[in-house]
Structures are given as C-alpha cells and as structure tokens.
Amino acid sequence: MIAGFVLIFATCSNGDCVADYPVTEDIYRTGEQCEAMRSRLMPLYADKIVCGEVYRANTEKMAGVVSGH
C-alpha cells in the first residue's frame, strides 16, 4: 500500500537515471503535493529531482518473520 511520495535526487548518465537518495524526510500524501514542491526546488539544484513512491510495511507479515512464526 502506498504511504505517500518523497522527493529523491536522481543522477543521470548516458540517458539512464538512478534514484540515489531522498532530498528531505518529508512524505507528501499525494503525487500532486510532491510535484508542487519539486517544481519549487528545481531551480535550486543542478541534479534532477523526482518524486518517488513510499510504501507501508505489512506489519502483520513482519511480526511473523520477527517472531519466527
């Protein structure tokens, strides 16, 4: 399940882009909110900034793995 969207620095070379690391720790509820902030930050950074999806962990499955069940 998608929890939201984050801003990520992406480096590009030879036409291939790789999402490297988050710009901030902020999680935006919608892609539109993320894109709006991205538009505001783009003039400040030479690197490309993209919006990436953040997913919620399935805590029930994780609890089973941690407890060994």
MMTF fields as JSON, N, C-alpha, C and O atoms, coordinates in Angstrom:
{
  "mmtfVersion": "1.0.0",
  "mmtfProducer": "UNKNOWN",
  "numBonds": 275,
  "numAtoms": 276,
  "numGroups": 69,
  "numChains": 1,
  "numModels": 1,
  "chainsPerModel": [1],
  "groupsPerChain": [69],
  "chainIdList": ["A"],
  "bondAtomList": [4, 2, 8, 6, 12, 10, 16, 14, 20, 18, 24, 22, 28, 26, 32, 30, 36, 34, 40, 38, 44, 42, 48, 46, 52, 50, 56, 54, 60, 58, 64, 62, 68, 66, 72, 70, 76, 74, 80, 78, 84, 82, 88, 86, 92, 90, 96, 94, 100, 98, 104, 102, 108, 106, 112, 110, 116, 114, 120, 118, 124, 122, 128, 126, 132, 130, 136, 134, 140, 138, 144, 142, 148, 146, 152, 150, 156, 154, 160, 158, 164, 162, 168, 166, 172, 170, 176, 174, 180, 178, 184, 182, 188, 186, 192, 190, 196, 194, 200, 198, 204, 202, 208, 206, 212, 210, 216, 214, 220, 218, 224, 222, 228, 226, 232, 230, 236, 234, 240, 238, 244, 242, 248, 246, 252, 250, 256, 254, 260, 258, 264, 262, 268, 266, 272, 270],
  "bondOrderList": [1, 1, 1, 1, 1, 1, 1, 1, 1, 1, 1, 1, 1, 1, 1, 1, 1, 1, 1, 1, 1, 1, 1, 1, 1, 1, 1, 1, 1, 1, 1, 1, 1, 1, 1, 1, 1, 1, 1, 1, 1, 1, 1, 1, 1, 1, 1, 1, 1, 1, 1, 1, 1, 1, 1, 1, 1, 1, 1, 1, 1, 1, 1, 1, 1, 1, 1, 1],
  "groupList": [{"groupName": "MET", "atomNameList": ["N", "CA", "C", "O"], "elementList": ["N", "C", "C", "O"], "formalChargeList": [0, 0, 0, 0], "bondAtomList": [1, 0, 2, 1, 3, 2], "bondOrderList": [1, 1, 2], "singleLetterCode": "M", "chemCompType": "L-PEPTIDE LINKING"}, {"groupName": "ILE", "atomNameList": ["N", "CA", "C", "O"], "elementList": ["N", "C", "C", "O"], "formalChargeList": [0, 0, 0, 0], "bondAtomList": [1, 0, 2, 1, 3, 2], "bondOrderList": [1, 1, 2], "singleLetterCode": "I", "chemCompType": "L-PEPTIDE LINKING"}, {"groupName": "ALA", "atomNameList": ["N", "CA", "C", "O"], "elementList": ["N", "C", "C", "O"], "formalChargeList": [0, 0, 0, 0], "bondAtomList": [1, 0, 2, 1, 3, 2], "bondOrderList": [1, 1, 2], "singleLetterCode": "A", "chemCompType": "L-PEPTIDE LINKING"}, {"groupName": "GLY", "atomNameList": ["N", "CA", "C", "O"], "elementList": ["N", "C", "C", "O"], "formalChargeList": [0, 0, 0, 0], "bondAtomList": [1, 0, 2, 1, 3, 2], "bondOrderList": [1, 1, 2], "singleLetterCode": "G", "chemCompType": "PEPTIDE LINKING"}, {"groupName": "PHE", "atomNameList": ["N", "CA", "C", "O"], "elementList": ["N", "C", "C", "O"], "formalChargeList": [0, 0, 0, 0], "bondAtomList": [1, 0, 2, 1, 3, 2], "bondOrderList": [1, 1, 2], "singleLetterCode": "F", "chemCompType": "L-PEPTIDE LINKING"}, {"groupName": "VAL", "atomNameList": ["N", "CA", "C", "O"], "elementList": ["N", "C", "C", "O"], "formalChargeList": [0, 0, 0, 0], "bondAtomList": [1, 0, 2, 1, 3, 2], "bondOrderList": [1, 1, 2], "singleLetterCode": "V", "chemCompType": "L-PEPTIDE LINKING"}, {"groupName": "LEU", "atomNameList": ["N", "CA", "C", "O"], "elementList": ["N", "C", "C", "O"], "formalChargeList": [0, 0, 0, 0], "bondAtomList": [1, 0, 2, 1, 3, 2], "bondOrderList": [1, 1, 2], "singleLetterCode": "L", "chemCompType": "L-PEPTIDE LINKING"}, {"groupName": "THR", "atomNameList": ["N", "CA", "C", "O"], "elementList": ["N", "C", "C", "O"], "formalChargeList": [0, 0, 0, 0], "bondAtomList": [1, 0, 2, 1, 3, 2], "bondOrderList": [1, 1, 2], "singleLetterCode": "T", "chemCompType": "L-PEPTIDE LINKING"}, {"groupName": "CYS", "atomNameList": ["N", "CA", "C", "O"], "elementList": ["N", "C", "C", "O"], "formalChargeList": [0, 0, 0, 0], "bondAtomList": [1, 0, 2, 1, 3, 2], "bondOrderList": [1, 1, 2], "singleLetterCode": "C", "chemCompType": "L-PEPTIDE LINKING"}, {"groupName": "SER", "atomNameList": ["N", "CA", "C", "O"], "elementList": ["N", "C", "C", "O"], "formalChargeList": [0, 0, 0, 0], "bondAtomList": [1, 0, 2, 1, 3, 2], "bondOrderList": [1, 1, 2], "singleLetterCode": "S", "chemCompType": "L-PEPTIDE LINKING"}, {"groupName": "ASN", "atomNameList": ["N", "CA", "C", "O"], "elementList": ["N", "C", "C", "O"], "formalChargeList": [0, 0, 0, 0], "bondAtomList": [1, 0, 2, 1, 3, 2], "bondOrderList": [1, 1, 2], "singleLetterCode": "N", "chemCompType": "L-PEPTIDE LINKING"}, {"groupName": "ASP", "atomNameList": ["N", "CA", "C", "O"], "elementList": ["N", "C", "C", "O"], "formalChargeList": [0, 0, 0, 0], "bondAtomList": [1, 0, 2, 1, 3, 2], "bondOrderList": [1, 1, 2], "singleLetterCode": "D", "chemCompType": "L-PEPTIDE LINKING"}, {"groupName": "TYR", "atomNameList": ["N", "CA", "C", "O"], "elementList": ["N", "C", "C", "O"], "formalChargeList": [0, 0, 0, 0], "bondAtomList": [1, 0, 2, 1, 3, 2], "bondOrderList": [1, 1, 2], "singleLetterCode": "Y", "chemCompType": "L-PEPTIDE LINKING"}, {"groupName": "PRO", "atomNameList": ["N", "CA", "C", "O"], "elementList": ["N", "C", "C", "O"], "formalChargeList": [0, 0, 0, 0], "bondAtomList": [1, 0, 2, 1, 3, 2], "bondOrderList": [1, 1, 2], "singleLetterCode": "P", "chemCompType": "L-PEPTIDE LINKING"}, {"groupName": "GLU", "atomNameList": ["N", "CA", "C", "O"], "elementList": ["N", "C", "C", "O"], "formalChargeList": [0, 0, 0, 0], "bondAtomList": [1, 0, 2, 1, 3, 2], "bondOrderList": [1, 1, 2], "singleLetterCode": "E", "chemCompType": "L-PEPTIDE LINKING"}, {"groupName": "ARG", "atomNameList": ["N", "CA", "C", "O"], "elementList": ["N", "C", "C", "O"], "formalChargeList": [0, 0, 0, 0], "bondAtomList": [1, 0, 2, 1, 3, 2], "bondOrderList": [1, 1, 2], "singleLetterCode": "R", "chemCompType": "L-PEPTIDE LINKING"}, {"groupName": "GLN", "atomNameList": ["N", "CA", "C", "O"], "elementList": ["N", "C", "C", "O"], "formalChargeList": [0, 0, 0, 0], "bondAtomList": [1, 0, 2, 1, 3, 2], "bondOrderList": [1, 1, 2], "singleLetterCode": "Q", "chemCompType": "L-PEPTIDE LINKING"}, {"groupName": "LYS", "atomNameList": ["N", "CA", "C", "O"], "elementList": ["N", "C", "C", "O"], "formalChargeList": [0, 0, 0, 0], "bondAtomList": [1, 0, 2, 1, 3, 2], "bondOrderList": [1, 1, 2], "singleLetterCode": "K", "chemCompType": "L-PEPTIDE LINKING"}, {"groupName": "HIS", "atomNameList": ["N", "CA", "C", "O"], "elementList": ["N", "C", "C", "O"], "formalChargeList": [0, 0, 0, 0], "bondAtomList": [1, 0, 2, 1, 3, 2], "bondOrderList": [1, 1, 2], "singleLetterCode": "H", "chemCompType": "L-PEPTIDE LINKING"}],
  "groupTypeList": [0, 1, 2, 3, 4, 5, 6, 1, 4, 2, 7, 8, 9, 10, 3, 11, 8, 5, 2, 11, 12, 13, 5, 7, 14, 11, 1, 12, 15, 7, 3, 14, 16, 8, 14, 2, 0, 15, 9, 15, 6, 0, 13, 6, 12, 2, 11, 17, 1, 5, 8, 3, 14, 5, 12, 15, 2, 10, 7, 14, 17, 0, 2, 3, 5, 5, 9, 3, 18],
  "groupIdList": [1, 2, 3, 4, 5, 6, 7, 8, 9, 10, 11, 12, 13, 14, 15, 16, 17, 18, 19, 20, 21, 22, 23, 24, 25, 26, 27, 28, 29, 30, 31, 32, 33, 34, 35, 36, 37, 38, 39, 40, 41, 42, 43, 44, 45, 46, 47, 48, 49, 50, 51, 52, 53, 54, 55, 56, 57, 58, 59, 60, 61, 62, 63, 64, 65, 66, 67, 68, 69],
  "secStructList": [7, 3, 3, 3, 3, 3, 3, 3, 3, 3, 3, 3, 3, 6, 6, 3, 3, 3, 3, 3, 3, 3, 1, 7, 1, 7, 7, 5, 1, 1, 2, 2, 2, 2, 2, 2, 2, 2, 2, 2, 2, 4, 4, 4, 7, 1, 1, 3, 3, 3, 3, 3, 3, 3, 3, 7, 7, 7, 2, 2, 2, 2, 2, 2, 2, 2, 2, 6, 7],
  "xCoordList": [0.844, 0.0, 0.895, 1.862, 0.578, 1.36, 1.063, -0.095, 2.137, 2.0, 2.077, 1.547, 2.728, 2.87, 3.987, 4.355, 4.528, 5.554, 6.667, 6.41, 7.909, 9.059, 9.845, 9.776, 10.598, 11.488, 12.816, 13.378, 13.323, 14.55, 15.48, 15.037, 16.774, 17.765, 17.99, 18.105, 18.05, 18.346, 19.528, 19.53, 20.521, 21.647, 21.481, 21.027, 21.847, 21.679, 23.016, 23.773, 23.283, 24.432, 24.098, 23.489, 24.489, 24.226, 22.745, 22.38, 21.883, 20.445, 19.754, 18.527, 20.517, 19.931, 19.929, 20.933, 18.793, 18.69, 18.511, 17.793, 19.179, 19.089, 18.689, 19.313, 17.65, 17.232, 18.223, 18.352, 18.921, 20.008, 19.627, 19.818, 19.088, 18.811, 17.743, 17.57, 17.026, 15.943, 16.476, 17.56, 15.709, 16.043, 15.748, 16.558, 14.6, 14.199, 13.545, 13.404, 13.152, 12.439, 10.929, 10.176, 10.48, 9.038, 8.385, 8.928, 7.209, 6.395, 5.126, 4.393, 4.867, 3.69, 2.575, 2.814, 1.361, 0.224, -0.157, -0.629, 0.042, -0.345, 0.829, 1.753, 0.771, 1.771, 1.759, 2.803, 0.585, 0.461, 1.201, 1.866, 1.09, 1.808, 3.316, 4.053, 3.757, 5.172, 5.656, 6.71, 4.894, 5.274, 5.319, 6.162, 4.413, 4.406, 5.693, 6.293, 6.113, 7.357, 8.558, 9.519, 8.504, 9.576, 9.769, 10.902, 8.684, 8.743, 9.403, 10.143, 9.129, 9.717, 11.217, 11.963, 11.663, 13.062, 13.965, 15.179, 13.4, 14.21, 15.201, 16.334, 14.851, 15.838, 17.039, 18.077, 16.917, 17.986, 19.029, 20.129, 18.697, 19.573, 19.944, 19.102, 21.217, 21.668, 21.231, 20.97, 21.152, 20.74, 19.252, 18.502, 18.847, 17.426, 16.75, 17.282, 15.584, 14.794, 13.533, 12.876, 13.194, 11.995, 11.159, 11.664, 9.889, 9.015, 8.951, 8.718, 9.16, 9.113, 8.069, 7.741, 7.552, 6.52, 7.142, 8.237, 6.43, 6.811, 5.708, 4.525, 6.101, 5.12, 5.113, 6.144, 3.923, 3.794, 4.26, 4.038, 4.899, 5.276, 4.049, 3.232, 3.921, 2.843, 3.289, 4.045, 2.824, 3.306, 2.914, 3.627, 1.808, 1.423, 2.432, 2.848, 2.833, 3.815, 5.17, 5.873, 5.532, 6.812, 6.827, 7.857, 5.722, 5.667, 5.895, 6.554, 5.343, 5.54, 6.99, 7.487, 7.672, 9.078, 9.95, 10.865, 9.66, 10.46, 10.291, 11.265, 9.063, 8.831, 9.16, 9.143, 9.455, 9.806, 8.623, 8.797, 7.426, 6.227, 5.963, 4.996],
  "yCoordList": [-1.171, 0.0, 1.242, 1.312, 2.21, 3.435, 4.312, 4.584, 4.757, 5.642, 7.098, 7.972, 7.371, 8.736, 8.838, 7.852, 10.049, 10.327, 11.154, 11.988, 10.921, 11.664, 12.234, 11.726, 13.303, 13.889, 13.157, 12.952, 12.761, 11.979, 12.629, 13.031, 12.731, 13.144, 11.988, 10.837, 12.284, 11.263, 11.744, 12.873, 10.895, 11.234, 10.519, 9.376, 11.192, 10.639, 10.651, 11.62, 9.561, 9.497, 8.553, 7.504, 8.92, 8.12, 7.824, 6.773, 8.755, 8.593, 7.754, 7.656, 7.141, 6.336, 7.135, 7.753, 7.124, 7.839, 6.845, 5.852, 7.135, 6.292, 7.169, 8.202, 6.765, 7.488, 7.141, 5.985, 8.171, 7.928, 8.077, 7.145, 9.243, 9.459, 10.534, 11.374, 10.509, 11.477, 12.897, 13.093, 13.868, 15.274, 15.691, 16.373, 15.284, 15.571, 14.322, 13.315, 14.385, 13.274, 13.425, 12.564, 14.507, 14.765, 13.741, 13.372, 13.293, 12.403, 13.159, 13.613, 13.293, 14.005, 13.002, 11.907, 13.379, 12.465, 12.165, 11.068, 13.125, 12.919, 13.219, 13.949, 12.641, 12.923, 14.384, 14.948, 15.002, 16.413, 17.308, 18.262, 17.005, 17.782, 17.648, 18.628, 16.45, 16.198, 16.959, 17.595, 16.894, 17.588, 19.101, 19.774, 19.641, 21.082, 21.498, 22.516, 20.725, 21.032, 20.825, 21.593, 19.801, 19.538, 20.741, 21.15, 21.303, 22.462, 23.652, 24.412, 23.804, 24.919, 24.727, 25.706, 23.489, 23.221, 23.077, 23.251, 22.77, 22.509, 23.63, 23.314, 24.918, 25.956, 25.994, 26.559, 25.41, 25.459, 24.359, 24.467, 23.313, 22.154, 21.855, 21.909, 21.54, 21.174, 19.742, 19.423, 18.885, 17.496, 17.424, 18.336, 16.372, 16.144, 15.633, 14.763, 16.175, 15.734, 15.073, 15.614, 13.917, 13.193, 12.881, 12.912, 12.583, 12.118, 10.6, 10.015, 9.977, 8.521, 8.063, 8.777, 6.868, 6.313, 5.715, 5.152, 5.846, 5.231, 4.251, 4.587, 3.041, 2.009, 1.715, 1.79, 1.374, 0.937, -0.514, -1.314, -0.822, -2.206, -2.944, -2.374, -4.192, -5.025, -5.536, -6.504, -4.888, -5.194, -6.594, -7.196, -7.124, -8.482, -9.482, -10.386, -9.335, -10.242, -10.056, -11.032, -8.813, -8.556, -9.135, -9.654, -9.066, -9.605, -11.116, -11.667, -11.776, -13.216, -13.573, -14.585, -12.745, -13.005, -12.764, -13.537, -11.686, -11.353, -12.394, -12.782, -12.849, -13.811, -15.24, -16.149, -15.449, -16.778, -17.661, -18.873, -17.114, -17.913, -17.958, -18.584],
  "zCoordList": [0.0, 0.0, 0.0, 0.759, -0.84, -0.915, 0.296, 0.611, 0.977, 2.125, 1.696, 2.382, 0.576, 0.101, -0.912, -1.551, -1.054, -2.046, -1.413, -0.543, -1.852, -1.355, -2.523, -3.642, -2.246, -3.24, -3.194, -2.118, -4.36, -4.453, -5.476, -6.551, -5.14, -6.12, -7.079, -6.656, -8.341, -9.341, -10.172, -10.663, -10.328, -11.178, -12.501, -12.552, -13.553, -14.892, -15.63, -15.564, -16.327, -17.214, -18.357, -18.149, -19.536, -20.743, -20.924, -21.45, -20.486, -20.667, -19.613, -19.614, -18.706, -17.634, -16.344, -15.991, -15.633, -14.36, -13.22, -13.341, -12.115, -10.93, -9.752, -9.507, -9.02, -7.812, -6.71, -6.308, -6.231, -5.296, -3.829, -3.048, -3.438, -2.023, -1.867, -2.75, -0.746, -0.543, -0.344, 0.206, -0.792, -0.622, 0.821, 1.45, 1.338, 2.716, 3.293, 2.599, 4.546, 5.181, 5.042, 5.5, 4.417, 4.285, 3.37, 2.329, 3.783, 2.959, 2.595, 3.474, 1.296, 0.806, 0.558, 0.048, 0.921, 0.818, -0.622, -0.923, -1.514, -2.914, -3.831, -3.472, -5.016, -6.028, -6.437, -6.765, -6.419, -6.798, -5.803, -6.206, -4.506, -3.495, -3.683, -3.577, -3.958, -4.184, -5.421, -5.388, -6.495, -7.731, -7.545, -8.138, -6.723, -6.461, -5.741, -6.085, -4.757, -4.046, -4.962, -4.914, -5.784, -6.745, -7.664, -7.92, -8.154, -9.043, -8.353, -8.978, -7.065, -6.304, -6.082, -6.045, -5.937, -5.626, -6.851, -6.744, -7.987, -9.185, -9.514, -9.877, -9.412, -9.738, -8.786, -9.134, -7.609, -6.612, -6.773, -6.231, -7.505, -7.596, -9.042, -9.938, -9.255, -10.593, -10.923, -12.083, -9.904, -10.124, -10.389, -10.042, -10.982, -11.244, -9.975, -9.287, -9.673, -8.521, -9.055, -9.944, -8.525, -8.93, -7.7, -6.578, -7.906, -6.835, -6.893, -7.951, -5.756, -5.676, -4.676, -3.728, -4.899, -4.021, -2.761, -2.799, -1.655, -0.381, -0.026, -0.078, 0.336, 0.67, 2.155, 2.823, 2.671, 4.065, 4.153, 3.244, 5.252, 5.507, 6.017, 6.739, 5.647, 6.168, 7.532, 7.62, 8.588, 9.94, 10.391, 11.193, 9.902, 10.286, 9.748, 10.472, 8.486, 7.91, 8.599, 8.859, 8.891, 9.541, 10.946, 11.375, 11.675, 13.023, 13.002, 13.884, 11.99, 11.85, 11.578, 12.074, 10.791, 10.47, 11.701, 11.982, 12.431, 13.6, 14.693, 15.338, 14.906, 15.979, 15.552, 16.382, 14.281, 13.808, 13.497, 13.361, 13.376, 13.092, 11.616, 11.181]
}
